[in-house]
Amino acid sequence: MRFLVLWICVAACASDDANAAGDYAITLTDRDNGCNLGNWTSGATSAAPVTLTQSGNNVTAVVNGLAGLALDLAVGGHSYAGKVNGTTLELNLFGTRSNTAGNCTYTLNARIHAVLDGMNLTGQVDYTSATNGNPDCAGIASCDSFQDLSGSRAPP
């Protein structure tokens, strides 16, 4: 009887969340540039090595190499944090690098929405602004620039 109770507890506590951990070779394709970010050409591609670590449904994605350096310069960091729910990943990188336009002060935030299918990851990276609410922010207050994301995980 004790084993039955233990089995029921293990079955109830088991997670249906995918194991997303690993090293990924990601390709990003620039799409709409609503935030007028520099060095952005719609349709241009770039590569990004990304390492995902996972504890339960908590996931961290660290962007490495030149792509990580570019994120550091644009956003102020290169490490996303979020959750996996089933095969869907939602991760955020809240910007710390302050930018100005007139009396507008703002940071850029990045959000990854992706789906894991076996060893493949596909989705989108959205870049949006967080402003101080000054009227000079009108041109960037509700902007959205995004990239398509696709890549694969190296075999264990």
matplotlib code that plots the C-alpha trace (Angstrom):
import matplotlib.pyplot as plt

x = [0.0, 2.9, 4.3, 0.9, 0.8, 4.4, 3.6, 0.5, 2.6, 5.3, 2.8, 1.0, 4.2, 5.7, 6.1, 5.0, 7.4, 10.0, 13.7, 15.0, 18.5, 21.4, 23.6, 21.8, 22.9, 20.4, 19.7, 17.9, 16.2, 15.4, 11.8, 9.9, 11.9, 9.2, 11.8, 14.1, 17.1, 20.4, 22.1, 18.8, 18.0, 14.7, 15.5, 19.1, 20.3, 22.7, 24.0, 23.8, 25.2, 22.8, 23.0, 19.8, 19.8, 16.7, 15.6, 12.0, 10.1, 12.5, 14.7, 17.7, 19.0, 22.5, 23.4, 27.1, 29.7, 29.2, 25.4, 25.8, 28.0, 25.5, 22.7, 24.9, 25.4, 21.8, 19.9, 22.3, 22.5, 22.6, 20.9, 17.1, 15.0, 11.6, 9.6, 8.8, 5.2, 4.9, 7.0, 6.5, 9.3, 8.6, 11.8, 12.5, 15.5, 14.7, 16.9, 19.2, 21.0, 19.5, 18.9, 17.7, 15.8, 15.2, 13.7, 12.7, 14.7, 14.1, 15.4, 14.8, 13.3, 13.6, 11.2, 11.6, 8.5, 9.6, 8.4, 10.7, 10.1, 12.5, 15.9, 14.6, 13.6, 11.5, 9.9, 10.3, 12.3, 10.4, 12.2, 10.0, 10.7, 10.1, 10.0, 9.8, 6.5, 7.8, 6.0, 9.3, 8.8, 5.8, 7.8, 9.2, 6.6, 4.7, 7.4, 8.0, 10.9, 11.2, 13.3, 12.3, 14.3, 15.2, 17.8, 18.8, 20.2, 23.5, 23.1, 24.0]
y = [0.0, 2.4, 1.9, 2.7, 6.0, 6.8, 6.0, 8.2, 11.1, 10.7, 10.5, 13.6, 15.6, 14.7, 17.5, 17.6, 20.4, 19.8, 19.5, 22.6, 22.5, 22.5, 24.4, 25.8, 27.2, 30.0, 31.9, 35.3, 37.0, 40.7, 41.5, 44.7, 47.5, 49.5, 50.9, 52.1, 50.2, 50.8, 48.2, 46.5, 45.3, 43.5, 40.0, 40.0, 37.0, 36.5, 33.6, 33.4, 30.6, 30.2, 28.1, 27.1, 25.9, 24.6, 23.8, 22.5, 24.9, 27.8, 28.5, 30.7, 31.5, 33.0, 34.5, 34.1, 35.4, 38.5, 38.3, 38.4, 41.5, 43.2, 42.5, 44.0, 47.1, 47.5, 46.3, 46.1, 42.3, 39.0, 36.6, 35.9, 34.3, 32.7, 29.6, 26.5, 25.4, 22.1, 22.8, 26.7, 28.9, 32.5, 34.4, 38.1, 40.3, 43.6, 46.4, 48.3, 50.4, 53.9, 55.7, 59.3, 61.1, 64.7, 64.6, 61.0, 58.4, 54.7, 51.2, 48.3, 45.1, 41.8, 38.9, 35.4, 33.3, 30.0, 26.4, 23.4, 20.5, 17.7, 19.3, 22.3, 25.7, 28.2, 31.5, 35.2, 37.8, 41.1, 44.3, 46.9, 50.1, 51.1, 54.9, 57.7, 58.8, 62.1, 63.5, 63.3, 59.5, 59.5, 58.0, 55.0, 54.5, 51.7, 50.5, 46.8, 45.4, 41.7, 38.9, 35.3, 32.7, 29.2, 26.8, 23.4, 21.9, 20.0, 16.4, 15.4]
z = [0.0, 0.8, -2.7, -4.2, -2.3, -3.4, -7.0, -7.0, -5.5, -8.1, -10.9, -9.7, -9.2, -12.6, -15.0, -18.6, -19.3, -22.0, -21.1, -23.0, -21.5, -23.8, -26.3, -29.3, -32.6, -33.3, -36.4, -36.1, -39.0, -38.7, -39.4, -38.6, -37.0, -35.3, -32.7, -35.4, -34.0, -35.7, -37.9, -38.6, -42.1, -42.6, -43.9, -42.7, -40.6, -37.8, -35.8, -32.0, -29.8, -26.8, -23.7, -22.0, -18.4, -16.7, -13.1, -13.0, -15.3, -14.7, -17.7, -18.3, -21.8, -22.0, -25.4, -26.1, -28.6, -30.6, -30.3, -26.5, -26.8, -29.1, -26.6, -23.8, -25.9, -26.9, -23.9, -21.0, -20.6, -22.4, -20.0, -20.3, -17.5, -17.8, -17.8, -19.9, -20.0, -21.9, -25.0, -25.0, -23.6, -22.5, -21.4, -20.6, -20.6, -18.9, -20.2, -18.0, -20.6, -20.6, -23.9, -24.5, -27.2, -26.2, -22.8, -23.2, -21.3, -22.1, -22.0, -24.4, -23.2, -25.1, -24.9, -26.4, -27.2, -28.6, -29.1, -28.6, -31.0, -30.2, -30.8, -32.7, -31.3, -33.3, -32.3, -32.1, -30.2, -29.5, -28.5, -26.9, -25.0, -21.4, -21.2, -18.6, -20.0, -21.3, -24.4, -26.3, -26.1, -28.4, -31.3, -29.3, -26.5, -28.2, -30.6, -31.4, -33.4, -33.8, -35.2, -36.2, -34.2, -35.3, -34.2, -33.0, -29.9, -30.0, -29.2, -25.5]

ax = plt.figure().add_subplot(projection="3d")
ax.plot(x, y, z, "-o")
ax.set_aspect("equal")
plt.show()
